[in-house]
Amino acid sequence: MTRPEVSSRGPDAPPGRIDPVNTYRDPAARGGVLRTVGTRERRSHLSAPRVPTVGIDIGGTKVMAGVVDADGTILEKIRTETPDKSKSPKVVEDTIVELVLDLSDRHDVHAVGIGAAGWVDADRARVLFAPHLAWRNEPLRDALQDRLAVPVMVDNDANTAAWAEWRFGAGRGEDHLVMITLGTGIGGAILEDGKVKRGKYGVAGEFGHMQVVPGGHRCPCGNRGCWEQYSSGNALVREARELAAADSPVAYEIIERVKGNIPEITGPLITELAREGDAMCVELLQDIGQWLGVGIANLAAALDPSCFVIGGGVSAADDLLIGPARDAFRRHLTGRGYRPEARITRAQLGPEAGMVGAADLARLVARRFRRANRRRVERYERYERYAQALRPGTHGRTSRTPEEPGS
């Protein structure tokens, strides 16, 4: 496996700490781990418990892991390439475990959250399907929980990114938020009143596969005319390469930049040239933005949120993309002029949003895990007192040591 690159943004863990990743394996140490948590805060779904957790963002090319505190600050992050070997479930699982154990050497790890690019079931336990990994109905949560001995949460990466933006980024203060992630395709997530809306089967938010052009471009999903075929990184690159392949005069600058090697045309290069004023690249981003606005207007008609947050790699184009999207949104919004308009804004947390959101969602699982452990400890202590009272020589009462008063 490629050795991870480590980027530390916080102090080392204090000496003498107890490492939950290791000590949860030892039942005798669990009580000590629980005592290190400190005073619990108010039992809100946003603030408790204030313990560090690990967030992991898994994509087709990279795995990023980081320790995140309760305020959304990344204390340390590491990343590595997604392993080859057909990216089998076991190999990817080994990579995740290695990253978590590496971080746990320097930080108390109380839970692990995973944001996966794929469909995750409503119980946040199984990856039903991942387009870039060999996960098909994969019981990822249980497999990792058995190996790490801390609670594990699995969710769709767009859901985790949306949660992070709502908690710490562009969506703070919004009670009805929709996030749209523009990358290779289009992903999305819905938050209402502080809850991610996952749908009955856990796969809500697949906005990229709404059909906006009947009989349009073929989509890898099998349908035609899907939204992501007109407003995504793939759509942007496809249009630029087609113009370059046709030797269009408007593509002269980008052909020169890649020295005629058309496969080297990428989304970041198009954005760079657009910022430099290249007319074709500016126009391509405007086209993508206009299709983005059309889709957002459709979502507004269905969901009526107060805010749309635009994330993903293509959002780096900023107003070159989002400006045309706002214009198209206003033109296509149902009831325009007679209804409030949702705010459209760019995401703030960048490529780390999925990792931060996964860690923060895992913190809620850690709370439930700690409660369950505490109840188990309390039951065990009650049982011990009861058993001691029944032992011979105690005469039906708990025995006292000589130092106790009244002995």
TAHUKA-V301172 format. One record per backbone hydrogen bond with DSSP energy under -0.5 kcal/mol. NH is the residue of the N-H (numbers start at 1). CO is the residue of the C=O. E is the energy in kcal/mol with one decimal. If there is no record, write none. Layout:
NH	CO	E
NH	CO	E
This chain:
5	79	-2.0
7	77	-2.6
9	75	-2.0
13	106	-0.9
17	14	-1.0
20	18	-0.8
22	19	-0.9
23	19	-3.0
24	20	-2.4
25	22	-1.0
26	23	-1.6
27	25	-0.7
29	26	-1.8
30	26	-0.7
30	27	-0.9
31	27	-0.5
33	29	-2.0
34	30	-2.5
35	31	-1.9
36	32	-1.1
36	33	-0.7
37	34	-1.1
38	35	-0.6
44	42	-2.8
48	44	-1.5
51	49	-1.6
53	68	-1.9
54	111	-2.4
55	66	-2.6
56	113	-2.2
57	64	-2.9
58	56	-0.6
58	115	-2.6
59	57	-0.5
59	62	-2.5
63	80	-3.1
64	57	-2.4
65	78	-3.2
66	55	-2.2
67	76	-2.5
68	53	-2.8
68	66	-0.5
69	73	-2.3
72	69	-1.8
75	67	-2.9
75	73	-0.7
76	67	-1.1
77	7	-2.5
78	65	-3.1
79	5	-1.4
80	63	-2.2
82	61	-1.8
87	84	-1.5
88	85	-1.2
92	88	-2.3
93	89	-2.5
94	90	-2.4
95	91	-1.8
96	92	-2.2
97	93	-2.4
98	94	-2.4
99	95	-2.1
100	96	-2.5
101	97	-2.7
102	98	-1.9
103	99	-2.3
104	100	-2.5
105	101	-0.8
105	102	-0.9
106	103	-1.7
107	103	-1.2
109	107	-0.6
110	52	-1.7
110	108	-0.6
112	151	-2.2
113	54	-3.0
114	153	-2.7
115	56	-3.4
116	114	-0.6
116	155	-2.7
117	58	-1.1
118	116	-1.7
119	129	-3.0
120	202	-0.6
121	126	-2.3
124	121	-2.0
127	138	-2.4
128	119	-2.1
128	126	-0.9
129	119	-1.2
130	135	-1.4
133	130	-0.8
134	87	-1.5
135	133	-1.3
136	134	-0.6
137	127	-0.5
137	128	-1.0
138	127	-2.5
140	138	-2.3
141	125	-2.4
143	139	-1.9
144	140	-2.3
145	141	-2.6
146	142	-2.1
147	143	-0.9
148	144	-2.8
149	145	-2.2
151	110	-0.6
153	112	-2.6
154	124	-1.3
155	114	-2.5
157	116	-2.0
160	156	-2.0
161	157	-2.2
162	158	-2.4
163	159	-2.3
164	160	-2.0
165	161	-2.2
166	162	-2.2
167	163	-2.4
168	164	-3.1
169	164	-0.7
169	165	-1.0
171	165	-1.8
172	169	-1.4
174	171	-2.0
177	191	-2.5
178	307	-2.4
179	189	-2.5
180	309	-2.9
181	187	-2.2
182	180	-0.6
182	311	-2.9
183	181	-0.8
183	185	-2.7
187	181	-2.3
189	179	-1.9
191	177	-3.0
192	195	-2.5
193	175	-3.1
195	192	-1.2
197	190	-2.9
198	196	-0.9
204	198	-2.0
206	203	-0.6
207	205	-2.2
208	186	-0.8
209	206	-1.4
210	207	-2.2
212	210	-0.7
212	225	-2.8
213	225	-1.5
216	213	-2.3
219	223	-3.0
222	219	-2.4
225	217	-2.8
226	217	-0.6
227	210	-2.4
228	208	-2.3
229	226	-1.9
230	227	-2.1
231	227	-1.3
233	183	-3.4
234	183	-0.6
234	184	-1.2
236	232	-2.2
237	233	-2.4
238	234	-2.6
239	235	-2.2
240	236	-1.8
241	237	-2.7
242	238	-2.2
243	239	-1.9
244	240	-2.2
245	241	-3.0
246	242	-1.7
247	244	-1.6
248	243	-2.4
251	248	-1.5
252	249	-1.3
255	251	-2.3
256	252	-2.3
257	253	-2.1
258	254	-1.7
259	256	-1.0
260	255	-2.5
261	258	-2.0
262	260	-1.4
264	261	-2.1
265	262	-2.3
270	266	-2.1
271	267	-2.4
272	268	-2.4
273	269	-2.6
274	270	-2.3
275	271	-2.2
276	272	-1.3
277	274	-1.3
278	273	-2.6
282	278	-2.3
283	279	-2.4
284	280	-2.5
285	281	-2.1
286	282	-2.0
287	283	-2.4
288	284	-2.4
289	285	-2.6
290	286	-2.5
291	287	-2.1
292	288	-2.1
293	289	-2.3
294	290	-1.9
295	291	-2.1
296	292	-2.3
297	293	-2.2
298	294	-1.8
299	295	-2.3
300	296	-2.5
301	297	-1.9
302	298	-1.5
303	299	-3.3
304	299	-0.6
304	300	-1.3
306	176	-2.4
307	176	-1.2
308	343	-3.4
309	178	-2.5
310	308	-0.5
310	345	-2.9
311	180	-3.0
311	309	-0.6
314	182	-2.2
315	182	-0.5
315	312	-1.1
316	313	-1.5
317	314	-1.9
318	315	-2.0
320	317	-1.8
321	318	-1.8
322	318	-3.4
323	319	-1.2
325	321	-1.5
326	322	-2.5
327	323	-1.9
328	324	-2.5
329	325	-2.5
330	326	-2.2
331	327	-1.6
332	328	-1.9
333	329	-1.3
336	333	-1.6
338	335	-2.3
343	306	-2.3
345	308	-2.7
345	343	-0.5
347	310	-3.0
352	349	-1.2
353	350	-1.7
356	352	-2.5
357	353	-2.9
358	354	-2.1
359	355	-2.0
360	356	-2.2
361	357	-2.5
362	358	-2.0
363	359	-1.2
364	360	-0.7
364	361	-0.7
365	361	-1.1
366	362	-2.4
367	363	-1.5
368	364	-1.5
369	365	-2.4
370	366	-2.6
371	367	-2.3
372	368	-2.5
373	369	-2.5
374	370	-2.8
375	371	-2.5
376	372	-2.2
377	373	-2.6
378	374	-2.6
379	375	-2.6
380	376	-2.4
381	377	-2.5
382	378	-2.3
383	379	-2.6
384	380	-2.5
385	381	-2.2
386	382	-2.4
387	383	-3.1
388	384	-2.4
389	385	-1.9
390	386	-1.1
391	387	-0.5
391	388	-0.9
394	391	-1.7
396	389	-0.6
397	394	-1.3
404	401	-1.7
407	404	-1.4
